[in-house]
Amino acid sequence: MTKTKTRGPRDWFRIEAKADGESSADVYIYDEIGESWWGGGIGPKALVDEISALDVDTLTVHINSPGGSAWDGVTIMNALRSHRAHVDVIVDGLAASAASVIAMSGDTITMNRGSQMMIHDASGGAYGNAEFLEETAAILHKLSNSYADIYAARAGGTREQWRAIMQAETWYTAEEAVDAGLADKWDGTEEDDLEATSAFDLSRFRFKGRAHAPTPVFAATTAVEKNPASTESGKPNTKEVTMSDAFLAGVRERLGLTDAEASEEAVMTALEEALTAPAPTKVLPEGAIVVDETAYAQLQDDAAAGRKAMDTIDAQRRDSIIADALKSGRITAESKDKWRAQLDNDEEGITAIIASMPKNTVPVEEIGHSDSLTSADDALYAKYSGEEA
């Protein structure tokens, strides 16, 4: 009998601890990972804390996710890697973007029938001058390099090779993920109707699934030992995998080669030249960027709307803090406006002060009439705010 922990709104994970004696647990990551841009949902810390608390020998991680925050993906991957348990990752449907990095935490990685994997460069939004945008771009490059190093550590190849594959936004079927070295085995036979992506909105990606994407290019350029696809239990045999016609076709397509008879050596030479080609010389002077006038105006409008929305959210959160303090008898109605103003100046500090006050210091139900309550509360406020009583 399993014990399931249920969670609040927008659940994207759950953990099922097995019955006593089995020393194992199942982790399901089945939606977009982490909090929404507006702060809703559950952050990665909740999952990390639950994983850390598990005293088991085996963790089976099931993934069907379009990804989410790149930082959250790294955080969850490291939490799984650092756990003492043996980690088996099973991609049930889709492991895209940050979810593909979480998959790399597995001691074994299995692609289920019809599943897909996608890797791409980290992305994000920013608003500001050229210097700020360049700093943001540098951060995204560093994060993408970290992802590339993770894939290279798993599958071989170099950071530069994986960055090229990521920049192209590469999609893999279950078998292709194994051939690329991103998974150990795939379960079942590949199906023509790929449905792994049907449950998610993929409009933010360049391609809407493997069926709409080019043939993937593999980072490994030499023959390697791979586990064959198998649905049988036990230790699989190994076999040598060389570059296939599909691999060569994919490379030619990406490089724009028109000679269908080009040898493997010629194709790989062209690929190496493309990967090591110097970056194009900048045309614009330092500190200058080109932005369409209407696009720039839209960015300004969006930023203003975002600031207004965040101000509203901040005000609602602070109002809620005061309401809770009144309800719990920590402050009085006469002093609530003073505390509310202080929250605007130092929310973290004032919230901590209010939380440190004992509950029911102020009776929440009327038991008589006296002016001493107001003066006592004023004295309490003066003590914490530093004002003269």
SVG drawing of the C-alpha trace seen along z (x, -y; Angstrom):
<svg xmlns="http://www.w3.org/2000/svg" viewBox="-17 -61 55 71">
<polyline fill="none" stroke="black" stroke-width="0.4" points="0.0,0.0 1.4,-3.4 1.0,-6.7 0.4,-9.7 1.0,-13.3 -1.4,-15.7 -0.6,-19.3 -2.2,-22.7 -3.1,-24.5 -1.2,-23.8 0.4,-20.6 3.4,-19.8 4.9,-17.1 3.9,-14.4 5.7,-11.8 4.4,-8.3 6.4,-6.6 6.1,-2.8 4.8,-0.7 7.0,0.1 9.8,2.5 10.2,1.6 12.6,-1.3 11.7,-3.1 9.6,-6.0 8.2,-7.3 8.5,-11.0 6.2,-12.3 7.0,-15.5 4.0,-16.0 3.6,-19.6 5.5,-22.9 8.1,-23.1 8.1,-25.8 6.2,-28.9 4.5,-31.0 5.8,-34.5 3.2,-36.0 4.3,-34.0 1.6,-31.4 2.1,-27.6 4.8,-25.7 8.5,-26.5 11.3,-23.9 12.2,-24.1 9.0,-22.2 10.1,-19.2 13.7,-19.5 12.7,-19.4 10.5,-16.4 13.2,-14.5 15.8,-15.3 13.5,-13.9 13.1,-10.5 15.0,-7.7 14.9,-5.2 17.3,-3.2 15.6,-3.7 14.0,-6.7 12.0,-6.3 11.5,-9.6 8.7,-9.8 8.9,-12.8 6.3,-14.3 7.0,-18.0 7.6,-20.9 10.2,-22.3 10.1,-25.6 12.8,-27.7 16.3,-26.7 17.6,-27.4 14.8,-25.2 15.9,-22.4 19.5,-22.5 18.3,-22.7 16.1,-19.6 18.7,-17.7 21.4,-18.4 18.9,-17.4 18.3,-14.0 22.0,-13.5 23.0,-14.3 20.5,-11.8 22.0,-8.5 19.3,-6.5 19.8,-4.9 17.9,-7.1 16.0,-5.6 14.5,-8.2 11.7,-7.2 10.5,-9.7 6.8,-8.8 5.9,-11.5 8.0,-14.6 11.3,-15.8 11.8,-19.2 14.1,-22.1 14.7,-22.2 12.9,-18.8 15.6,-17.2 18.3,-18.3 16.3,-16.8 16.4,-13.6 20.2,-13.7 20.1,-13.0 19.3,-9.4 21.7,-6.6 19.7,-5.0 17.5,-6.8 14.7,-5.0 12.6,-6.6 9.1,-5.1 7.2,-4.2 6.4,-7.3 8.3,-9.7 10.4,-12.6 13.2,-14.8 14.1,-18.3 17.1,-20.5 17.7,-24.1 19.5,-27.3 18.2,-29.0 16.0,-32.0 14.6,-34.9 13.2,-38.4 14.8,-41.7 14.1,-45.4 16.8,-48.1 19.7,-49.8 22.3,-48.1 24.6,-47.3 21.9,-45.6 20.7,-43.6 24.3,-42.5 24.7,-41.4 21.5,-39.4 22.7,-37.8 26.0,-36.9 24.1,-35.2 22.0,-33.2 25.2,-32.1 26.7,-30.9 23.6,-29.0 23.4,-27.4 27.1,-26.4 26.2,-24.7 23.5,-22.7 25.8,-21.8 28.4,-20.5 25.7,-18.4 24.7,-16.8 28.4,-16.3 29.1,-14.6 26.3,-12.2 26.7,-11.5 30.2,-12.6 31.2,-15.3 32.2,-18.9 30.5,-21.9 30.8,-23.6 29.1,-20.7 26.2,-20.6 25.7,-24.3 25.4,-24.1 22.8,-21.3 21.0,-23.4 20.9,-26.6 19.2,-24.6 16.5,-23.4 16.8,-19.7 14.0,-17.2 14.6,-13.4 12.3,-10.4 12.9,-7.8 15.3,-5.8 17.1,-9.0 17.7,-10.0 19.4,-6.7 21.4,-7.0 22.5,-10.5 23.6,-9.2 21.0,-11.2 19.3,-8.0 20.3,-4.4 17.4,-2.5 14.0,-2.9 11.1,-0.8 8.9,0.7 8.7,0.0 8.6,-3.5 5.2,-4.6 4.3,-6.7 1.8,-8.9 3.9,-10.8 1.5,-12.1 4.0,-12.9 3.6,-16.7 -0.2,-16.8 -0.9,-17.7 1.2,-20.9 1.3,-24.3 4.5,-24.4 4.0,-27.7 7.0,-29.3 9.3,-26.7 10.6,-26.9 9.2,-23.5 6.0,-21.9 7.4,-18.4 9.7,-15.9 7.3,-15.5 7.9,-19.2 11.6,-19.3 14.6,-18.4 16.5,-15.2 18.8,-15.6 22.5,-15.8 24.5,-13.8 27.5,-15.3 29.5,-12.1 31.6,-11.9 33.1,-8.4 31.7,-4.9 30.7,-4.2 29.3,-1.4 25.5,-1.7 22.9,0.4 20.5,1.7 16.8,0.9 15.1,3.5 11.9,4.2 13.4,7.2 14.7,7.2 18.3,8.0 21.6,6.7 21.4,5.8 24.1,6.7 26.2,3.9 26.8,3.3 28.8,0.9 26.9,-2.0 28.3,-3.8 27.0,-6.9 23.8,-6.0 22.2,-7.4 19.8,-9.3 22.7,-10.9 24.5,-11.9 21.3,-13.3 20.7,-15.4 24.2,-16.8 23.9,-17.6 20.5,-19.3 21.9,-21.5 25.0,-22.5 23.3,-23.1 25.3,-20.5 23.9,-19.6 26.2,-16.6 24.2,-13.6 27.3,-11.4 29.6,-13.2 31.6,-10.8 31.4,-10.6 34.8,-12.2 33.8,-15.1 30.6,-15.7 32.3,-15.7 35.1,-18.0 32.4,-20.5 30.6,-20.2 33.8,-20.8 34.5,-23.9 31.0,-25.2 31.4,-24.6 34.8,-26.3 34.0,-29.2 34.7,-32.6 31.8,-34.7 30.8,-37.4 32.3,-40.8 30.1,-43.3 28.7,-46.0 27.2,-48.2 29.5,-50.2 29.8,-49.1 26.7,-49.9 24.3,-50.2 21.5,-47.9 18.9,-48.1 15.2,-47.8 12.1,-48.4 10.4,-51.6 7.0,-49.9 8.6,-46.9 10.4,-49.3 7.1,-51.1 5.4,-47.8 8.3,-46.8 7.8,-50.0 4.0,-49.5 4.5,-45.9 7.0,-46.9 4.7,-49.6 1.8,-47.1 4.1,-44.6 5.2,-47.1 1.6,-48.1 0.6,-44.5 3.5,-43.8 2.6,-46.9 -0.9,-45.6 0.3,-42.2 2.7,-43.8 -0.1,-45.9 -2.4,-42.9 0.2,-40.8 1.0,-43.6 -2.7,-44.2 -3.0,-40.5 -0.1,-40.7 -1.9,-43.5 -5.2,-41.7 -3.6,-38.5 -1.9,-40.6 -5.3,-42.1 -7.0,-38.8 -4.4,-37.2 -4.5,-40.0 -0.9,-41.1 -1.8,-44.8 -4.9,-47.0 -7.1,-48.7 -5.8,-52.1 -2.2,-51.3 -2.7,-49.2 -2.2,-52.2 1.2,-52.9 2.3,-49.3 1.0,-49.2 3.1,-52.3 6.2,-50.6 5.6,-47.5 6.0,-49.7 9.4,-50.8 10.8,-47.5 8.5,-44.6 10.9,-41.8 12.0,-43.5 8.5,-44.6 6.9,-41.3 9.5,-39.6 8.7,-42.0 5.0,-41.5 5.5,-37.7 7.6,-37.9 4.8,-39.5 2.8,-37.1 -0.7,-36.3 -3.8,-37.6 -1.8,-40.5 -4.7,-42.6 -8.2,-41.0 -9.9,-40.4 -13.4,-40.5 -14.6,-43.6 -14.6,-43.0 -15.0,-46.6 -14.1,-50.2 -10.7,-51.8 -8.3,-54.2 -5.3,-52.3 -5.4,-49.7 -4.6,-52.4 -1.8,-53.9 -0.3,-50.5 -0.3,-49.6 1.2,-53.0 4.0,-52.2 4.5,-48.8 4.7,-50.4 7.1,-53.0 9.3,-50.3 9.7,-48.5 9.6,-51.5 12.1,-53.6 9.8,-56.5 9.3,-58.4 6.4,-57.2"/>
</svg>
